Amino acid sequence: MTYVINEPCIGIKDASCTEVCPVDCIHPTREEPEFEEAEQLYIDPEECIDCDACVEVCPVDAITSEEAVPPQWSRFIAINADYFQR
């Protein structure tokens, strides 16, 4: 299982999740040049250790486990994974 950042993150990019992630699998961080141009933040499904820390701090409830992504947001599973394929 991995976690997915969904639609509520678009335009918000609070980045609290990047600060608590123990394996740094959420990008871009505020320190990365692409942060400003990114529409949202993304979780690397290969690196995520399913610790749940990001879920607890997200102020807009944008992060869910892959299995709990609502049907209307299912495209975000691929959107997160695709970000790390570039």
The first five atom37 places (N, CA, C, CB, O) and aatype in JSON, in Angstrom:
{
  "aatype": [12, 16, 18, 19, 9, 2, 6, 14, 4, 9, 7, 9, 11, 3, 0, 15, 4, 16, 6, 19, 4, 14, 19, 3, 4, 9, 8, 14, 16, 1, 6, 6, 14, 6, 13, 6, 6, 0, 6, 5, 10, 18, 9, 3, 14, 6, 6, 4, 9, 3, 4, 3, 0, 4, 19, 6, 19, 4, 14, 19, 3, 0, 9, 16, 15, 6, 6, 0, 19, 14, 14, 5, 17, 15, 1, 13, 9, 0, 9, 2, 0, 3, 18, 13, 5, 1],
  "atom_mask": [
    [1, 1, 1, 1, 1],
    [1, 1, 1, 1, 1],
    [1, 1, 1, 1, 1],
    [1, 1, 1, 1, 1],
    [1, 1, 1, 1, 1],
    [1, 1, 1, 1, 1],
    [1, 1, 1, 1, 1],
    [1, 1, 1, 1, 1],
    [1, 1, 1, 1, 1],
    [1, 1, 1, 1, 1],
    [1, 1, 1, 0, 1],
    [1, 1, 1, 1, 1],
    [1, 1, 1, 1, 1],
    [1, 1, 1, 1, 1],
    [1, 1, 1, 1, 1],
    [1, 1, 1, 1, 1],
    [1, 1, 1, 1, 1],
    [1, 1, 1, 1, 1],
    [1, 1, 1, 1, 1],
    [1, 1, 1, 1, 1],
    [1, 1, 1, 1, 1],
    [1, 1, 1, 1, 1],
    [1, 1, 1, 1, 1],
    [1, 1, 1, 1, 1],
    [1, 1, 1, 1, 1],
    [1, 1, 1, 1, 1],
    [1, 1, 1, 1, 1],
    [1, 1, 1, 1, 1],
    [1, 1, 1, 1, 1],
    [1, 1, 1, 1, 1],
    [1, 1, 1, 1, 1],
    [1, 1, 1, 1, 1],
    [1, 1, 1, 1, 1],
    [1, 1, 1, 1, 1],
    [1, 1, 1, 1, 1],
    [1, 1, 1, 1, 1],
    [1, 1, 1, 1, 1],
    [1, 1, 1, 1, 1],
    [1, 1, 1, 1, 1],
    [1, 1, 1, 1, 1],
    [1, 1, 1, 1, 1],
    [1, 1, 1, 1, 1],
    [1, 1, 1, 1, 1],
    [1, 1, 1, 1, 1],
    [1, 1, 1, 1, 1],
    [1, 1, 1, 1, 1],
    [1, 1, 1, 1, 1],
    [1, 1, 1, 1, 1],
    [1, 1, 1, 1, 1],
    [1, 1, 1, 1, 1],
    [1, 1, 1, 1, 1],
    [1, 1, 1, 1, 1],
    [1, 1, 1, 1, 1],
    [1, 1, 1, 1, 1],
    [1, 1, 1, 1, 1],
    [1, 1, 1, 1, 1],
    [1, 1, 1, 1, 1],
    [1, 1, 1, 1, 1],
    [1, 1, 1, 1, 1],
    [1, 1, 1, 1, 1],
    [1, 1, 1, 1, 1],
    [1, 1, 1, 1, 1],
    [1, 1, 1, 1, 1],
    [1, 1, 1, 1, 1],
    [1, 1, 1, 1, 1],
    [1, 1, 1, 1, 1],
    [1, 1, 1, 1, 1],
    [1, 1, 1, 1, 1],
    [1, 1, 1, 1, 1],
    [1, 1, 1, 1, 1],
    [1, 1, 1, 1, 1],
    [1, 1, 1, 1, 1],
    [1, 1, 1, 1, 1],
    [1, 1, 1, 1, 1],
    [1, 1, 1, 1, 1],
    [1, 1, 1, 1, 1],
    [1, 1, 1, 1, 1],
    [1, 1, 1, 1, 1],
    [1, 1, 1, 1, 1],
    [1, 1, 1, 1, 1],
    [1, 1, 1, 1, 1],
    [1, 1, 1, 1, 1],
    [1, 1, 1, 1, 1],
    [1, 1, 1, 1, 1],
    [1, 1, 1, 1, 1],
    [1, 1, 1, 1, 1]
  ],
  "atom_positions": [
    [[0.85, -1.18, 0.0], [0.0, 0.0, 0.0], [0.89, 1.24, 0.0], [-0.96, 0.0, 1.22], [1.98, 1.24, 0.57]],
    [[0.41, 2.26, -0.63], [1.09, 3.55, -0.63], [0.05, 4.63, -0.42], [1.88, 3.77, -1.97], [-1.15, 4.37, -0.46]],
    [[0.51, 5.82, -0.18], [-0.4, 6.96, -0.03], [-0.38, 7.79, -1.29], [-0.02, 7.81, 1.2], [0.58, 7.78, -2.05]],
    [[-1.48, 8.53, -1.5], [-1.68, 9.31, -2.71], [-2.13, 10.71, -2.31], [-2.72, 8.64, -3.65], [-2.96, 10.87, -1.42]],
    [[-1.57, 11.71, -2.96], [-2.03, 13.08, -2.75], [-3.06, 13.38, -3.83], [-0.84, 14.11, -2.8], [-2.8, 13.23, -5.02]],
    [[-4.23, 13.79, -3.38], [-5.38, 13.96, -4.26], [-5.71, 15.43, -4.53], [-6.58, 13.28, -3.66], [-4.98, 16.33, -4.13]],
    [[-6.81, 15.63, -5.22], [-7.24, 16.94, -5.71], [-7.21, 18.1, -4.71], [-8.6, 16.8, -6.21], [-6.86, 19.21, -5.12]],
    [[-7.56, 17.91, -3.45], [-7.56, 19.07, -2.54], [-6.21, 19.77, -2.4], [-8.01, 18.65, -1.2], [-6.15, 20.91, -1.93]],
    [[-5.13, 19.12, -2.8], [-3.8, 19.74, -2.72], [-3.56, 20.75, -3.84], [-2.73, 18.66, -2.77], [-2.71, 21.63, -3.71]],
    [[-4.29, 20.63, -4.93], [-4.06, 21.49, -6.09], [-4.19, 22.96, -5.68], [-5.05, 21.15, -7.23], [-5.22, 23.39, -5.15]],
    [[-3.14, 23.7, -5.93], [-3.13, 25.11, -5.62], [-2.82, 25.44, -4.17], [0.0, 0.0, 0.0], [-2.51, 26.59, -3.85]],
    [[-2.89, 24.46, -3.28], [-2.65, 24.69, -1.85], [-1.17, 24.45, -1.51], [-3.55, 23.77, -0.99], [-0.49, 25.34, -1.01]],
    [[-0.7, 23.25, -1.79], [0.7, 22.86, -1.54], [1.19, 23.33, -0.17], [1.6, 23.42, -2.63], [2.22, 24.0, -0.08]],
    [[0.48, 22.98, 0.87], [0.83, 23.39, 2.23], [2.23, 22.94, 2.62], [-0.18, 22.84, 3.21], [2.92, 23.67, 3.34]],
    [[2.65, 21.79, 2.18], [3.99, 21.23, 2.41], [4.26, 20.77, 3.83], [5.01, 22.24, 2.04], [5.4, 20.4, 4.13]],
    [[3.29, 20.76, 4.7], [3.49, 20.18, 6.04], [3.88, 18.72, 5.92], [2.21, 20.32, 6.89], [4.67, 18.21, 6.72]],
    [[3.34, 18.07, 4.92], [3.62, 16.65, 4.71], [5.09, 16.4, 4.41], [2.76, 16.1, 3.58], [5.65, 15.4, 4.84]],
    [[5.72, 17.3, 3.67], [7.12, 17.11, 3.33], [8.01, 17.2, 4.56], [7.56, 18.14, 2.29], [9.08, 16.59, 4.61]],
    [[7.57, 17.96, 5.54], [8.36, 18.15, 6.76], [8.32, 16.95, 7.69], [7.87, 19.38, 7.49], [9.25, 16.74, 8.47]],
    [[7.25, 16.15, 7.63], [7.12, 15.02, 8.56], [7.46, 13.67, 7.92], [5.72, 14.96, 9.1], [7.57, 12.67, 8.63]],
    [[7.62, 13.63, 6.62], [7.89, 12.36, 5.94], [9.29, 11.85, 6.32], [7.78, 12.53, 4.4], [10.28, 12.52, 6.05]],
    [[9.37, 10.66, 6.95], [10.67, 10.15, 7.39], [11.56, 9.65, 6.25], [10.45, 9.04, 8.36], [12.77, 9.47, 6.46]],
    [[11.0, 9.43, 5.07], [11.81, 8.93, 3.95], [11.88, 9.92, 2.79], [11.24, 7.61, 3.46], [12.37, 9.58, 1.71]],
    [[11.4, 11.11, 3.0], [11.45, 12.17, 1.97], [10.9, 11.71, 0.62], [12.88, 12.66, 1.79], [11.54, 11.89, -0.41]],
    [[9.71, 11.12, 0.63], [9.12, 10.63, -0.61], [8.09, 11.59, -1.2], [8.48, 9.28, -0.38], [7.45, 11.26, -2.2]],
    [[7.92, 12.77, -0.61], [6.95, 13.74, -1.1], [7.7, 14.9, -1.74], [6.01, 14.23, 0.04], [8.56, 15.53, -1.13]],
    [[7.33, 15.18, -2.99], [8.01, 16.22, -3.76], [7.02, 16.98, -4.6], [9.11, 15.61, -4.64], [5.91, 16.49, -4.83]],
    [[7.36, 18.15, -5.07], [8.56, 18.87, -4.73], [8.46, 19.52, -3.36], [8.85, 19.92, -5.79], [7.37, 19.88, -2.91]],
    [[9.58, 19.66, -2.7], [9.62, 20.35, -1.41], [9.77, 21.85, -1.69], [10.79, 19.81, -0.5], [10.06, 22.25, -2.81]],
    [[9.57, 22.64, -0.67], [9.71, 24.1, -0.83], [11.11, 24.5, -1.31], [9.4, 24.81, 0.51], [11.29, 25.54, -1.94]],
    [[12.1, 23.67, -1.0], [13.48, 23.96, -1.37], [13.8, 23.62, -2.82], [14.41, 23.21, -0.46], [14.82, 24.07, -3.35]],
    [[12.97, 22.85, -3.48], [13.23, 22.43, -4.85], [12.72, 23.48, -5.84], [12.58, 21.08, -5.14], [11.66, 24.06, -5.64]],
    [[13.48, 23.71, -6.91], [13.11, 24.75, -7.87], [11.73, 24.56, -8.49], [14.13, 24.81, -8.95], [11.06, 25.54, -8.81]],
    [[11.3, 23.33, -8.66], [10.01, 23.08, -9.32], [8.8, 23.28, -8.39], [9.98, 21.68, -9.86], [7.66, 23.13, -8.84]],
    [[9.03, 23.6, -7.12], [7.92, 23.78, -6.18], [6.93, 24.83, -6.67], [8.46, 24.18, -4.81], [5.73, 24.6, -6.66]],
    [[7.42, 25.97, -7.1], [6.53, 27.07, -7.5], [5.69, 26.71, -8.72], [7.35, 28.31, -7.8], [4.53, 27.1, -8.79]],
    [[6.25, 26.0, -9.66], [5.51, 25.68, -10.88], [4.63, 24.44, -10.76], [6.46, 25.51, -12.01], [3.73, 24.24, -11.58]],
    [[4.87, 23.6, -9.78], [4.06, 22.39, -9.6], [2.65, 22.75, -9.17], [4.71, 21.44, -8.56], [2.44, 23.66, -8.36]],
    [[1.7, 22.03, -9.71], [0.29, 22.27, -9.38], [-0.06, 21.73, -7.99], [-0.61, 21.63, -10.43], [-0.92, 22.28, -7.3]],
    [[0.62, 20.66, -7.6], [0.36, 20.01, -6.32], [1.62, 19.3, -5.88], [-0.83, 19.01, -6.43], [2.65, 19.36, -6.55]],
    [[1.56, 18.63, -4.74], [2.66, 17.79, -4.27], [2.34, 16.35, -4.65], [2.89, 17.93, -2.73], [1.19, 16.01, -4.93]],
    [[3.37, 15.49, -4.65], [3.23, 14.12, -5.11], [3.97, 13.17, -4.19], [3.74, 13.97, -6.55], [5.02, 13.52, -3.64]],
    [[3.43, 11.97, -4.02], [4.08, 10.93, -3.21], [4.65, 9.87, -4.14], [3.08, 10.3, -2.18], [3.94, 9.35, -5.01]],
    [[5.92, 9.55, -3.95], [6.57, 8.51, -4.74], [6.11, 7.14, -4.22], [8.13, 8.64, -4.67], [6.44, 6.77, -3.09]],
    [[5.36, 6.39, -5.03], [4.83, 5.1, -4.55], [5.91, 4.06, -4.28], [3.87, 4.55, -5.56], [5.69, 3.12, -3.52]],
    [[7.08, 4.23, -4.89], [8.19, 3.29, -4.67], [8.9, 3.56, -3.35], [9.18, 3.37, -5.82], [9.49, 2.65, -2.77]],
    [[8.86, 4.79, -2.88], [9.58, 5.18, -1.67], [8.7, 5.21, -0.42], [10.2, 6.52, -1.87], [9.2, 5.06, 0.7]],
    [[7.41, 5.42, -0.59], [6.49, 5.54, 0.55], [6.52, 4.27, 1.42], [5.05, 5.81, 0.05], [6.44, 3.16, 0.91]],
    [[6.65, 4.47, 2.74], [6.69, 3.33, 3.66], [5.38, 3.18, 4.44], [7.85, 3.5, 4.64], [5.32, 2.43, 5.42]],
    [[4.35, 3.89, 4.02], [3.02, 3.76, 4.61], [2.97, 4.09, 6.09], [2.51, 2.37, 4.4], [2.29, 3.42, 6.87]],
    [[3.69, 5.12, 6.48], [3.77, 5.44, 7.91], [2.58, 6.27, 8.41], [5.04, 6.19, 8.19], [2.33, 6.33, 9.62]],
    [[1.84, 6.92, 7.49], [0.65, 7.68, 7.85], [0.95, 9.07, 8.41], [-0.13, 6.91, 8.86], [0.02, 9.82, 8.7]],
    [[2.21, 9.44, 8.55], [2.55, 10.75, 9.14], [1.99, 11.9, 8.3], [4.07, 10.89, 9.26], [1.52, 12.89, 8.86]],
    [[2.05, 11.78, 6.99], [1.58, 12.85, 6.11], [0.08, 13.06, 6.21], [1.96, 12.54, 4.68], [-0.41, 14.19, 6.13]],
    [[-0.64, 11.97, 6.38], [-2.11, 12.05, 6.47], [-2.51, 12.91, 7.66], [-2.73, 10.64, 6.6], [-3.43, 13.73, 7.56]],
    [[-1.84, 12.72, 8.76], [-2.18, 13.42, 10.0], [-1.97, 14.92, 9.92], [-1.37, 12.86, 11.13], [-2.69, 15.67, 10.57]],
    [[-0.99, 15.38, 9.15], [-0.68, 16.81, 9.13], [-1.3, 17.58, 7.96], [0.8, 16.99, 9.08], [-1.26, 18.81, 7.96]],
    [[-1.87, 16.9, 7.0], [-2.43, 17.58, 5.83], [-3.66, 18.4, 6.24], [-2.81, 16.56, 4.73], [-4.66, 17.83, 6.69]],
    [[-3.6, 19.73, 6.09], [-4.71, 20.57, 6.54], [-5.95, 20.51, 5.65], [-4.24, 21.98, 6.64], [-7.02, 20.98, 6.04]],
    [[-5.81, 19.95, 4.44], [-6.95, 19.89, 3.53], [-7.41, 18.45, 3.25], [-6.6, 20.58, 2.22], [-8.18, 18.22, 2.32]],
    [[-6.93, 17.51, 4.03], [-7.31, 16.1, 3.87], [-7.14, 15.6, 2.42], [-8.76, 15.89, 4.31], [-8.02, 14.93, 1.88]],
    [[-6.01, 15.94, 1.83], [-5.76, 15.56, 0.45], [-5.09, 14.19, 0.32], [-4.9, 16.59, -0.21], [-5.01, 13.66, -0.79]],
    [[-4.62, 13.62, 1.43], [-3.84, 12.38, 1.35], [-4.65, 11.21, 1.87], [-2.53, 12.51, 2.15], [-5.21, 11.24, 2.96]],
    [[-4.7, 10.16, 1.04], [-5.39, 8.93, 1.42], [-4.51, 7.74, 1.02], [-6.8, 8.83, 0.75], [-3.6, 7.87, 0.2]],
    [[-4.81, 6.6, 1.6], [-4.13, 5.39, 1.13], [-4.65, 5.11, -0.28], [-4.39, 4.15, 2.1], [-5.76, 5.5, -0.64]],
    [[-3.84, 4.44, -1.06], [-4.23, 4.13, -2.44], [-5.56, 3.39, -2.49], [-3.14, 3.28, -3.12], [-6.38, 3.62, -3.38]],
    [[-5.78, 2.5, -1.54], [-7.01, 1.72, -1.5], [-8.23, 2.56, -1.13], [-6.87, 0.59, -0.52], [-9.36, 2.17, -1.41]],
    [[-8.01, 3.71, -0.5], [-9.12, 4.54, -0.05], [-9.36, 5.78, -0.92], [-8.88, 4.97, 1.36], [-10.17, 6.64, -0.58]],
    [[-8.65, 5.87, -2.04], [-8.86, 7.02, -2.93], [-10.29, 6.97, -3.45], [-7.83, 7.02, -4.12], [-10.7, 5.95, -4.01]],
    [[-11.05, 8.04, -3.28], [-12.43, 8.06, -3.78], [-12.45, 7.89, -5.31], [-13.13, 9.38, -3.39], [-11.52, 8.33, -5.99]],
    [[-13.47, 7.26, -5.84], [-13.54, 7.01, -7.29], [-13.32, 8.27, -8.14], [-14.89, 6.41, -7.63], [-12.68, 8.2, -9.19]],
    [[-13.84, 9.4, -7.7], [-13.69, 10.62, -8.49], [-12.26, 11.13, -8.52], [-14.6, 11.7, -7.93], [-11.93, 11.99, -9.34]],
    [[-11.39, 10.62, -7.66], [-9.99, 11.02, -7.62], [-9.06, 9.88, -8.05], [-9.63, 11.49, -6.22], [-7.85, 10.01, -7.88]],
    [[-9.57, 8.82, -8.59], [-8.74, 7.66, -8.91], [-7.59, 8.0, -9.86], [-9.6, 6.56, -9.52], [-6.55, 7.35, -9.83]],
    [[-7.77, 9.0, -10.69], [-6.71, 9.4, -11.63], [-5.46, 9.88, -10.9], [-7.21, 10.49, -12.57], [-4.37, 9.89, -11.49]],
    [[-5.59, 10.3, -9.63], [-4.45, 10.81, -8.88], [-3.46, 9.7, -8.5], [-4.94, 11.52, -7.64], [-2.31, 10.0, -8.16]],
    [[-3.88, 8.47, -8.53], [-2.94, 7.37, -8.29], [-1.85, 7.41, -9.37], [-3.69, 5.97, -8.29], [-0.66, 7.36, -9.07]],
    [[-2.28, 7.5, -10.62], [-1.32, 7.57, -11.74], [-0.61, 8.92, -11.77], [-2.04, 7.34, -13.07], [0.58, 8.97, -12.1]],
    [[-1.3, 9.99, -11.44], [-0.68, 11.32, -11.46], [0.51, 11.36, -10.51], [-1.71, 12.4, -11.07], [1.56, 11.89, -10.85]],
    [[0.35, 10.8, -9.31], [1.45, 10.77, -8.35], [2.6, 9.93, -8.88], [0.98, 10.21, -7.0], [3.75, 10.37, -8.84]],
    [[2.32, 8.74, -9.36], [3.37, 7.84, -9.86], [4.07, 8.44, -11.08], [2.78, 6.47, -10.2], [5.29, 8.35, -11.2]],
    [[3.3, 9.03, -11.97], [3.87, 9.6, -13.2], [4.85, 10.74, -12.92], [2.76, 10.1, -14.11], [5.8, 10.93, -13.67]],
    [[4.62, 11.49, -11.86], [5.51, 12.6, -11.53], [6.94, 12.09, -11.34], [5.03, 13.32, -10.25], [7.89, 12.79, -11.68]],
    [[7.09, 10.89, -10.82], [8.42, 10.35, -10.53], [9.01, 9.57, -11.7], [8.35, 9.46, -9.33], [10.14, 9.08, -11.61]],
    [[8.28, 9.46, -12.79], [8.78, 8.77, -13.98], [9.51, 9.72, -14.92], [7.63, 8.12, -14.72], [10.12, 9.27, -15.89]],
    [[9.45, 11.04, -14.64], [10.1, 12.0, -15.54], [11.57, 12.14, -15.23], [9.43, 13.34, -15.45], [12.27, 12.9, -15.9]]
  ]
}
